[in-house]
Amino acid sequence: MKFLFDLFPVILFFGVFKWGEGHADAAQGLVAQYLSGFMSGSAVAASQAPILLATAVAIVASVAQIGYLLARRKKVDGMLWVSLAIIVVFGGATIYFRDDTFIKWKPTILYWCFGAALVISQLFMKKNLIRVMMEKQVSLPEPVWGRLNLAWTIFFVLMGLLNLYVAFNYAIDIWVNFKLFGTMGLMFAFIIAQSLFLSKYMKDAE
């Protein structure tokens, strides 16, 4: 459930974009009605409307996501705050300038923030964040925790680069599909590979 909750803004972004593609005139009308005050200039082409509308919905969904947690008096993960800040800044720039370049950079910046957090915590705070998140579920030798931390760091760096490659070498609809299904598939594949790697150590512990 937490995984789906974290993906909530991305799923809405995908759904609204796909709806806007199929209803360009309606999407253009909604953008003109609700977003014109946040944009430089006035006229919005029908081809721009789906990404602008999807970006606005993703921003609102991210705010609602954290608002829900705060209202329930639940802890808000630091990375959720980081994600909110990035979507507000880059999504806001996309809407204001009517330029999808900014929202295309958003996943990459987020991945690289994740990677940077792992490296900075390890080097300067002597804290392995992967261990903090997983040590209640599995007991591993100290060197293995270090390898896992490095593996996740490399994964996030590569995911950021892959996002840029898809975003700026393919049509925007392909990038939107990749943003949800491609990244989710790669994440699952990486987690499965990690589980296979860890199974050896779990057997040894037993």
Phi and psi in degrees as GROMACS dihedral restraints (atoms count N, CA, C in turn):
[ dihedral_restraints ]
;  ai    aj    ak    al  type     phi  dphi    fc
    3     4     5     6     1   -62.1    20    10
    4     5     6     7     1   -37.8    20    10
    6     7     8     9     1   -61.1    20    10
    7     8     9    10     1   -45.2    20    10
    9    10    11    12     1   -66.9    20    10
   10    11    12    13     1   -36.6    20    10
   12    13    14    15     1   -63.2    20    10
   13    14    15    16     1   -43.6    20    10
   15    16    17    18     1   -64.7    20    10
   16    17    18    19     1   -31.5    20    10
   18    19    20    21     1   -85.0    20    10
   19    20    21    22     1    -3.9    20    10
   21    22    23    24     1   -49.7    20    10
   22    23    24    25     1   -50.1    20    10
   24    25    26    27     1   -64.3    20    10
   25    26    27    28     1   -35.4    20    10
   27    28    29    30     1   -67.8    20    10
   28    29    30    31     1   -41.5    20    10
   30    31    32    33     1   -64.2    20    10
   31    32    33    34     1   -43.2    20    10
   33    34    35    36     1   -64.3    20    10
   34    35    36    37     1   -41.7    20    10
   36    37    38    39     1   -55.7    20    10
   37    38    39    40     1   -48.0    20    10
   39    40    41    42     1   -61.6    20    10
   40    41    42    43     1   -48.8    20    10
   42    43    44    45     1   -62.8    20    10
   43    44    45    46     1   -43.7    20    10
   45    46    47    48     1   -68.8    20    10
   46    47    48    49     1   -38.7    20    10
   48    49    50    51     1   -62.0    20    10
   49    50    51    52     1   -45.3    20    10
   51    52    53    54     1   -64.9    20    10
   52    53    54    55     1   -39.3    20    10
   54    55    56    57     1   -63.9    20    10
   55    56    57    58     1   -43.2    20    10
   57    58    59    60     1   -62.8    20    10
   58    59    60    61     1   -35.5    20    10
   60    61    62    63     1   -62.1    20    10
   61    62    63    64     1   -39.7    20    10
   63    64    65    66     1   -84.5    20    10
   64    65    66    67     1   -13.6    20    10
   66    67    68    69     1  -135.2    20    10
   67    68    69    70     1    59.3    20    10
   69    70    71    72     1   -58.2    20    10
   70    71    72    73     1   -41.2    20    10
   72    73    74    75     1   -65.7    20    10
   73    74    75    76     1   -43.0    20    10
   75    76    77    78     1   -64.8    20    10
   76    77    78    79     1   -41.5    20    10
   78    79    80    81     1   -62.9    20    10
   79    80    81    82     1   -40.5    20    10
   81    82    83    84     1   -62.7    20    10
   82    83    84    85     1   -39.5    20    10
   84    85    86    87     1   -65.5    20    10
   85    86    87    88     1   -40.9    20    10
   87    88    89    90     1   -65.9    20    10
   88    89    90    91     1   -40.5    20    10
   90    91    92    93     1   -63.3    20    10
   91    92    93    94     1   -45.4    20    10
   93    94    95    96     1   -63.2    20    10
   94    95    96    97     1   -36.0    20    10
   96    97    98    99     1   -76.5    20    10
   97    98    99   100     1   -42.0    20    10
   99   100   101   102     1  -107.8    20    10
  100   101   102   103     1   -20.5    20    10
  102   103   104   105     1  -114.1    20    10
  103   104   105   106     1    -8.1    20    10
  105   106   107   108     1   -58.5    20    10
  106   107   108   109     1   -32.3    20    10
  108   109   110   111     1   -71.3    20    10
  109   110   111   112     1   -14.0    20    10
  111   112   113   114     1  -103.1    20    10
  112   113   114   115     1     5.3    20    10
  114   115   116   117     1  -115.1    20    10
  115   116   117   118     1   149.8    20    10
  117   118   119   120     1   -80.6    20    10
  118   119   120   121     1   125.6    20    10
  120   121   122   123     1    87.7    20    10
  121   122   123   124     1   180.0    20    10
  123   124   125   126     1  -124.8    20    10
  124   125   126   127     1   -49.0    20    10
  126   127   128   129     1   -71.0    20    10
  127   128   129   130     1   133.1    20    10
  129   130   131   132     1  -121.9    20    10
  130   131   132   133     1   124.3    20    10
  132   133   134   135     1   -69.7    20    10
  133   134   135   136     1   149.4    20    10
  135   136   137   138     1   -59.4    20    10
  136   137   138   139     1   -32.9    20    10
  138   139   140   141     1   -69.2    20    10
  139   140   141   142     1   -23.6    20    10
  141   142   143   144     1   -85.6    20    10
  142   143   144   145     1   -24.0    20    10
  144   145   146   147     1   -58.7    20    10
  145   146   147   148     1   -44.5    20    10
  147   148   149   150     1   -58.3    20    10
  148   149   150   151     1   -45.6    20    10
  150   151   152   153     1   -70.9    20    10
  151   152   153   154     1   -35.6    20    10
  153   154   155   156     1   -67.2    20    10
  154   155   156   157     1   -43.4    20    10
  156   157   158   159     1   -66.4    20    10
  157   158   159   160     1   -43.0    20    10
  159   160   161   162     1   -63.3    20    10
  160   161   162   163     1   -39.2    20    10
  162   163   164   165     1   -64.6    20    10
  163   164   165   166     1   -44.0    20    10
  165   166   167   168     1   -61.6    20    10
  166   167   168   169     1   -42.5    20    10
  168   169   170   171     1   -65.0    20    10
  169   170   171   172     1   -38.6    20    10
  171   172   173   174     1   -63.8    20    10
  172   173   174   175     1   -38.3    20    10
  174   175   176   177     1   -63.9    20    10
  175   176   177   178     1   -48.4    20    10
  177   178   179   180     1   -61.4    20    10
  178   179   180   181     1   -41.1    20    10
  180   181   182   183     1   -64.6    20    10
  181   182   183   184     1   -37.8    20    10
  183   184   185   186     1   -67.1    20    10
  184   185   186   187     1   -40.9    20    10
  186   187   188   189     1   -64.2    20    10
  187   188   189   190     1   -44.3    20    10
  189   190   191   192     1   -64.0    20    10
  190   191   192   193     1   -36.7    20    10
  192   193   194   195     1   -59.2    20    10
  193   194   195   196     1   -49.1    20    10
  195   196   197   198     1   -72.6    20    10
  196   197   198   199     1   -37.5    20    10
  198   199   200   201     1   -59.2    20    10
  199   200   201   202     1   -39.3    20    10
  201   202   203   204     1   -61.9    20    10
  202   203   204   205     1   -45.7    20    10
  204   205   206   207     1   -64.4    20    10
  205   206   207   208     1   -41.9    20    10
  207   208   209   210     1   -65.1    20    10
  208   209   210   211     1   -40.3    20    10
  210   211   212   213     1   -64.6    20    10
  211   212   213   214     1   -32.4    20    10
  213   214   215   216     1   -86.5    20    10
  214   215   216   217     1     2.8    20    10
  216   217   218   219     1    58.5    20    10
  217   218   219   220     1    38.7    20    10
  219   220   221   222     1  -103.5    20    10
  220   221   222   223     1   155.2    20    10
  222   223   224   225     1   -68.7    20    10
  223   224   225   226     1   135.9    20    10
  225   226   227   228     1  -101.2    20    10
  226   227   228   229     1   117.0    20    10
  228   229   230   231     1   -57.9    20    10
  229   230   231   232     1   145.2    20    10
  231   232   233   234     1   -56.6    20    10
  232   233   234   235     1   -37.7    20    10
  234   235   236   237     1   -70.2    20    10
  235   236   237   238     1   -23.0    20    10
  237   238   239   240     1   -68.6    20    10
  238   239   240   241     1   -38.6    20    10
  240   241   242   243     1   -64.3    20    10
  241   242   243   244     1   -41.3    20    10
  243   244   245   246     1   -62.4    20    10
  244   245   246   247     1   -44.6    20    10
  246   247   248   249     1   -61.1    20    10
  247   248   249   250     1   -40.9    20    10
  249   250   251   252     1   -62.3    20    10
  250   251   252   253     1   -46.1    20    10
  252   253   254   255     1   -60.6    20    10
  253   254   255   256     1   -41.1    20    10
  255   256   257   258     1   -68.8    20    10
  256   257   258   259     1   -43.6    20    10
  258   259   260   261     1   -68.0    20    10
  259   260   261   262     1   -34.7    20    10
  261   262   263   264     1   -67.0    20    10
  262   263   264   265     1   -44.7    20    10
  264   265   266   267     1   -70.7    20    10
  265   266   267   268     1   -53.0    20    10
  267   268   269   270     1   -77.3    20    10
  268   269   270   271     1   -37.0    20    10
  270   271   272   273     1   -67.7    20    10
  271   272   273   274     1   -40.7    20    10
  273   274   275   276     1   -61.6    20    10
  274   275   276   277     1   -39.5    20    10
  276   277   278   279     1   -66.1    20    10
  277   278   279   280     1   -37.9    20    10
  279   280   281   282     1   -60.3    20    10
  280   281   282   283     1   -44.7    20    10
  282   283   284   285     1   -69.3    20    10
  283   284   285   286     1   -46.0    20    10
  285   286   287   288     1   -63.8    20    10
  286   287   288   289     1   -46.5    20    10
  288   289   290   291     1   -90.2    20    10
  289   290   291   292     1    -6.0    20    10
  291   292   293   294     1    54.8    20    10
  292   293   294   295     1    47.0    20    10
  294   295   296   297     1  -134.7    20    10
  295   296   297   298     1   115.1    20    10
  297   298   299   300     1   -74.0    20    10
  298   299   300   301     1    -3.0    20    10
  300   301   302   303     1   -56.6    20    10
  301   302   303   304     1   -41.3    20    10
  303   304   305   306     1   -66.3    20    10
  304   305   306   307     1   -46.3    20    10
  306   307   308   309     1   -69.0    20    10
  307   308   309   310     1   -27.5    20    10
  309   310   311   312     1   -67.4    20    10
  310   311   312   313     1   -29.9    20    10
  312   313   314   315     1   -78.0    20    10
  313   314   315   316     1   -20.0    20    10
  315   316   317   318     1   -55.5    20    10
  316   317   318   319     1   -50.1    20    10
  318   319   320   321     1   -60.7    20    10
  319   320   321   322     1   -38.6    20    10
  321   322   323   324     1   -63.3    20    10
  322   323   324   325     1   -45.7    20    10
  324   325   326   327     1   -61.0    20    10
  325   326   327   328     1   -39.8    20    10
  327   328   329   330     1   -65.7    20    10
  328   329   330   331     1   -46.6    20    10
  330   331   332   333     1   -59.4    20    10
  331   332   333   334     1   -43.8    20    10
  333   334   335   336     1   -69.5    20    10
  334   335   336   337     1   -29.4    20    10
  336   337   338   339     1   -65.8    20    10
  337   338   339   340     1   -41.6    20    10
  339   340   341   342     1   -58.6    20    10
  340   341   342   343     1   -49.6    20    10
  342   343   344   345     1   -61.4    20    10
  343   344   345   346     1   -42.7    20    10
  345   346   347   348     1   -63.7    20    10
  346   347   348   349     1   -39.1    20    10
  348   349   350   351     1   -62.0    20    10
  349   350   351   352     1   -40.4    20    10
  351   352   353   354     1   -63.7    20    10
  352   353   354   355     1   -44.0    20    10
  354   355   356   357     1   -69.3    20    10
  355   356   357   358     1   -47.4    20    10
  357   358   359   360     1   -63.7    20    10
  358   359   360   361     1   -42.6    20    10
  360   361   362   363     1   -62.2    20    10
  361   362   363   364     1   -39.0    20    10
  363   364   365   366     1   -70.3    20    10
  364   365   366   367     1   -45.5    20    10
  366   367   368   369     1   -78.5    20    10
  367   368   369   370     1   -42.4    20    10
  369   370   371   372     1  -105.2    20    10
  370   371   372   373     1   -21.7    20    10
  372   373   374   375     1  -113.2    20    10
  373   374   375   376     1    -3.8    20    10
  375   376   377   378     1    54.8    20    10
  376   377   378   379     1    36.1    20    10
  378   379   380   381     1  -123.1    20    10
  379   380   381   382     1   123.3    20    10
  381   382   383   384     1   -90.6    20    10
  382   383   384   385     1   106.2    20    10
  384   385   386   387     1   -66.5    20    10
  385   386   387   388     1   -32.3    20    10
  387   388   389   390     1   -63.7    20    10
  388   389   390   391     1   -41.3    20    10
  390   391   392   393     1   -63.6    20    10
  391   392   393   394     1   -42.6    20    10
  393   394   395   396     1   -57.2    20    10
  394   395   396   397     1   -40.1    20    10
  396   397   398   399     1   -78.1    20    10
  397   398   399   400     1   -27.6    20    10
  399   400   401   402     1  -114.5    20    10
  400   401   402   403     1   -12.6    20    10
  402   403   404   405     1   -66.9    20    10
  403   404   405   406     1   -19.9    20    10
  405   406   407   408     1   -74.1    20    10
  406   407   408   409     1   -22.4    20    10
  408   409   410   411     1   -95.3    20    10
  409   410   411   412     1   -26.7    20    10
  411   412   413   414     1  -149.4    20    10
  412   413   414   415     1   143.5    20    10
  414   415   416   417     1  -107.3    20    10
  415   416   417   418     1   125.1    20    10
  417   418   419   420     1  -133.4    20    10
  418   419   420   421     1   155.2    20    10
  420   421   422   423     1   -63.4    20    10
  421   422   423   424     1   150.8    20    10
  423   424   425   426     1   -54.2    20    10
  424   425   426   427     1   -45.0    20    10
  426   427   428   429     1   -61.2    20    10
  427   428   429   430     1   -30.9    20    10
  429   430   431   432     1   -69.0    20    10
  430   431   432   433     1   -38.5    20    10
  432   433   434   435     1   -59.6    20    10
  433   434   435   436     1   -39.9    20    10
  435   436   437   438     1   -63.8    20    10
  436   437   438   439     1   -40.6    20    10
  438   439   440   441     1   -65.6    20    10
  439   440   441   442     1   -39.7    20    10
  441   442   443   444     1   -63.3    20    10
  442   443   444   445     1   -43.3    20    10
  444   445   446   447     1   -59.7    20    10
  445   446   447   448     1   -43.6    20    10
  447   448   449   450     1   -66.5    20    10
  448   449   450   451     1   -41.2    20    10
  450   451   452   453     1   -61.8    20    10
  451   452   453   454     1   -44.1    20    10
  453   454   455   456     1   -66.6    20    10
  454   455   456   457     1   -36.4    20    10
  456   457   458   459     1   -62.0    20    10
  457   458   459   460     1   -47.8    20    10
  459   460   461   462     1   -62.6    20    10
  460   461   462   463     1   -40.8    20    10
  462   463   464   465     1   -58.9    20    10
  463   464   465   466     1   -46.3    20    10
  465   466   467   468     1   -66.3    20    10
  466   467   468   469     1   -38.2    20    10
  468   469   470   471     1   -63.0    20    10
  469   470   471   472     1   -45.6    20    10
  471   472   473   474     1   -67.2    20    10
  472   473   474   475     1   -37.6    20    10
  474   475   476   477     1   -63.0    20    10
  475   476   477   478     1   -39.2    20    10
  477   478   479   480     1   -62.5    20    10
  478   479   480   481     1   -43.1    20    10
  480   481   482   483     1   -66.3    20    10
  481   482   483   484     1   -41.3    20    10
  483   484   485   486     1   -64.4    20    10
  484   485   486   487     1   -39.5    20    10
  486   487   488   489     1   -58.9    20    10
  487   488   489   490     1   -44.4    20    10
  489   490   491   492     1   -63.9    20    10
  490   491   492   493     1   -39.5    20    10
  492   493   494   495     1   -61.8    20    10
  493   494   495   496     1   -48.2    20    10
  495   496   497   498     1   -67.2    20    10
  496   497   498   499     1   -42.5    20    10
  498   499   500   501     1   -62.2    20    10
  499   500   501   502     1   -37.2    20    10
  501   502   503   504     1  -109.9    20    10
  502   503   504   505     1     9.4    20    10
  504   505   506   507     1  -123.7    20    10
  505   506   507   508     1    -5.0    20    10
  507   508   509   510     1  -133.3    20    10
  508   509   510   511     1   165.4    20    10
  510   511   512   513     1   -61.9    20    10
  511   512   513   514     1   154.6    20    10
  513   514   515   516     1   -63.1    20    10
  514   515   516   517     1   -32.3    20    10
  516   517   518   519     1   -66.3    20    10
  517   518   519   520     1   -33.8    20    10
  519   520   521   522     1   -67.3    20    10
  520   521   522   523     1   -41.2    20    10
  522   523   524   525     1   -63.4    20    10
  523   524   525   526     1   -41.3    20    10
  525   526   527   528     1   -62.0    20    10
  526   527   528   529     1   -41.6    20    10
  528   529   530   531     1   -61.6    20    10
  529   530   531   532     1   -44.3    20    10
  531   532   533   534     1   -64.1    20    10
  532   533   534   535     1   -38.2    20    10
  534   535   536   537     1   -57.7    20    10
  535   536   537   538     1   -35.3    20    10
  537   538   539   540     1   -94.6    20    10
  538   539   540   541     1   -61.4    20    10
  540   541   542   543     1   -79.3    20    10
  541   542   543   544     1   -40.4    20    10
  543   544   545   546     1   -65.7    20    10
  544   545   546   547     1   -49.8    20    10
  546   547   548   549     1   -67.0    20    10
  547   548   549   550     1   -37.7    20    10
  549   550   551   552     1   -65.9    20    10
  550   551   552   553     1   -41.7    20    10
  552   553   554   555     1   -63.8    20    10
  553   554   555   556     1   -42.3    20    10
  555   556   557   558     1   -67.2    20    10
  556   557   558   559     1   -37.3    20    10
  558   559   560   561     1   -63.1    20    10
  559   560   561   562     1   -45.3    20    10
  561   562   563   564     1   -61.3    20    10
  562   563   564   565     1   -43.6    20    10
  564   565   566   567     1   -61.5    20    10
  565   566   567   568     1   -40.8    20    10
  567   568   569   570     1   -66.8    20    10
  568   569   570   571     1   -40.9    20    10
  570   571   572   573     1   -65.6    20    10
  571   572   573   574     1   -38.9    20    10
  573   574   575   576     1   -64.3    20    10
  574   575   576   577     1   -44.2    20    10
  576   577   578   579     1   -61.1    20    10
  577   578   579   580     1   -40.0    20    10
  579   580   581   582     1   -63.6    20    10
  580   581   582   583     1   -41.6    20    10
  582   583   584   585     1   -62.7    20    10
  583   584   585   586     1   -40.6    20    10
  585   586   587   588     1   -64.8    20    10
  586   587   588   589     1   -39.0    20    10
  588   589   590   591     1   -64.7    20    10
  589   590   591   592     1   -41.6    20    10
  591   592   593   594     1   -76.3    20    10
  592   593   594   595     1   -21.5    20    10
  594   595   596   597     1   -58.8    20    10
  595   596   597   598     1   -35.2    20    10
  597   598   599   600     1   -59.7    20    10
  598   599   600   601     1   -44.7    20    10
  600   601   602   603     1   -73.4    20    10
  601   602   603   604     1   -32.1    20    10
  603   604   605   606     1   -68.7    20    10
  604   605   606   607     1   -37.5    20    10
  606   607   608   609     1   -65.9    20    10
  607   608   609   610     1   -41.0    20    10
  609   610   611   612     1   -61.8    20    10
  610   611   612   613     1   -39.5    20    10
  612   613   614   615     1   -65.2    20    10
  613   614   615   616     1   -37.6    20    10
